[in-house]
Every structure is written in C-alpha cells, then in structure tokens.
Amino acid sequence: MNEAAALGEALAPWAREQSGSGASIAGLTLLAGGASQQSWRLDITTPTGALALVMRRDMGGRMFAAALGRADEFAAIELAWRAGVPVPRPYAYLPDVQGKAAFVMACLEGETLGRRIVREPRLAQARAALPAQMGRALAAIHAIPVADAAFLPGPAVGEGAAAYGLRVLAQELATVSEPYPALELGLAWLRGRMPDEVPPVLCHGDFRVGNMVVNDAGLVGVLDWEFAHRGHPGEDLTFGAIRAWRFGEAGKRYGGVGDLAAFLDGYNTARGTAFSERELYWFEVASNLKWAIATVTQARRHLSGQEPSLELASLGRMTAEIELEILSLLDPRHPRHPGD
Amino acid sequence: MQDRPTAPELLDAVREFIATELLPTVGDARLRFRTLVAANLLDMLRRELALEPLLLRAEWERLAGLLGNASPPPLNERELAAAVVAQQAALCALIRENRAPTGTFGVVTNAVRAKLEIANPRYLSDFEPV
C-alpha cells in the first residue's frame, strides 16, 4: 500500500466521526514534504457535500530548535481562529496518524507563491489591498492575550522580548562552525543599540508574503504557524518587509507588493499603536539576520545528511545576498539609516 | 592533464542538457523549480572555477592586512582556503569582543561582494540600497 492509501485508511475513522457515517476520503495528495513535516491535501466526500482540507503531519525532524511540533502549531491556529484572525478553520489535532502527530484544517483557495503574487497582472487589485490587510491581520494576532500563548517559547523571566529575539539569533548562529563575519557585524550592531522593550505578544514568526493565501481581492488567510512564539511585535512588523521577501521587487518595500507605510497604518490604526519606520529599522536588521541565519542552518540540514535536498543546499549560497543587505543597512550612508 | 572537454566545458554541456532537453519535459511545478536550481548551480560552479583562485588570494591579503598578519600566504589552494577561514574566525572573535579593527566593515563588505561575484553576480550589480 502506498503512503497516501495508508494515511487515507488511518484517517477514515476520523472522517466518519467528523462528517457522519456516510463520509469517505475522496483524495489525498502530497502538497509539500520534508524532514520536519508534510502537508497533504485531504478531500472528504460527505452526504451533504465535499470538504477540502489540509493535513499537516510531523515527520520527526525540526527545522530549527525554535520550530513547534504539530500540537502547539494547531493550538496557535486555534487561538488565532477564535480571535477572528483570517486563518484556515482548524478541525482537529490527531495525535497518531500512522505513528505521527498531525492536524487537519480547512484548505483555503488562492495563490501562495510569492513570485506570482508580486507579478501576476490578475492580482493587481490584491497587491493594492494586501499591505493594509496584512497590517490589520497582524494587529489581530498581536491583540491575542499573551497569557493564552504561555505554552509557546518566549523570553525568560526578567528578559525583554527584543533581547530574547536577539539571544535566539546568536544561539542559532553559534550552532554553525564556519565563520560569518558579516552576520557577526550585524549582531554586534544590534547589541549596541537595543530598542525600547514592550510587553511580548503572540508573534506569528514567519509573517510574510509567501505564507499568505491571496485571491483577487487580497488576503484570504495566514498560514504556517510553526514559528509562533512570544516576542517583540517589531519582529513580525519587519520580517515581511525584508528585501528577500520582496521577491525581486525591491522598491516595493512591503512584501514586493506595496508601501511599508500602508502596512504600518493598517497595523497601528487597528491596534492603537504608533510604530514608526525609524524605530523599526533595528528590527529590519534583526529580521534580515534571522533569515540569513536560517539559510545557513537550513543548508547545514543538507550538509549533515539530515535532509539531503538540492534546494536546502542552494540556500547556503544565498546567504551572501542577505549579508549584502545587512551591511547596506548598517552603513550610515544608507538613505533610511536612523543615525547613531 | 585531462583531455577536453575541460571542466568548464563539461559544466556547460550538462547545463545545456538540463536547460534545453530535460526542463521542457518536466511538468511538476516543484520539480521544475529544482531543475532550474540545478542549472543555476552549474552556472555558479563555472564562475567559481574561473574566479575563485584570484578572489581567495585577494581576500587573504585583505584579511592579513586588517589583522596585521605578516606571514606569507600559503601557496597551495586548499591551505589558502583554510587560512582565510582561520582569519575570518579570528575576525569574528574580535567583533564579538567589540574589538574589531578599523577597516573591518570594508574588508567584510569586499568578502561578501566576492561571494556574490560567484553566487549571484546579477543581484550584486542590480543592488541599490532602498
């Protein structure tokens, strides 16, 4: 029996429990797979109609020390769903699907590929709406009571949220034996000018174009919650703004689709905050470091034999692109440099 | 001494095969993406074969100057690469201790640019701070 058929058999009892004795699995297709997890499209036929779902299933590996297992990722999506954040409706956490933990959520229809979202003519209207929509969605995520997210990783007692984020970055880089002087310069720059601390919020951790489902009208839902944690809101406010997530449209500083100002306005208005581009510069540098270090550590997953993959290997040669951006942001001659 | 095709000529042949014969037959979108990645990596290797010996030597000179290292550069390519890594590691330690010598930013920027000459020269030439 192939993997899909075996998983379908394992899921059939849940499908009947969920949608009645007449329900059956009509299709199971692998959407993405890796050493840490798989995503499957799961179609269920019920007496009242078809149900399009996605199953995310653990594979044992962890992309980063900070990445969540499926139980915590499901719990984070449930929190967001109850708070009215646009996310796929969470259906069930299933602790044992063929020996691995999994969860099932709704399948949202739309585009997720960043390169298409920033360029396709049919998505022009979506691009105009997306920055403000993403700002409002992020405000809704950050408004979730952080006490409800105590199960997620976060700052130690007495540690600031920004300091925690910086500590995690340095720890990740320290796991790599090869030297990266540009990244060390970035970390030193950040350490030398710590921003004002604010109480931690529930951070999505990977909030950017590429993890958004987008249709002609814009944002449909926020995906990929495996890096959720408690942290400084500046992290999420800048991760989607870094050059790497503009998909070649470097001048459109929010996600390659529009203005950072529209995104920040959407966020600040919805949340009653006043984050400015200037004070977020520190976090933009930190977000670039986060992605640069991720390319380094993901390439090591290939190099260690943990997950042999041409794509992961190639990320190791992408690090220099992000290093150039980091050095450009550190340079006092940068047009947006906030000064010392 | 190996017969022709030379290493760069072989890389070109494999790249051409992937781009013109293999790629058009690949339907699956994710497999297409990885096939393109493979072709791009062969381009990268070709640039590396041509440029890396000179870039590596220049990087050694800059790091030695910055760190006040008076010893002569290793002549052997592999030892030269190891010496560059050792100097980079020494520089990283100084940066972490807040004792980076004057000129560090320029030397590190040159090293990153040298990596991009091979990894992605178009990204490098198109780059503008925004």
Interface residues (C-beta under 8 A of the other chain):
Chain A: A32 E178 P179 Y180 P181 A182 E184 L185 L187 A188 R243 A250 G251 R253 L310 E311 A313 S314 R317 M318 A320 E321 E323 L324 L327 S328 L329 L330 D331 R333 H334 P335 R336
Chain B: R30 F33 R34 V37 A38 N40 L41 M44 V85 Q88 A89 L91 C92 I95 R96 N98 A100 T104 F105 V108 T109 A111 V112 R113 K115 L116 A119 N120 Y123 L124 F127 E128 P129 V130
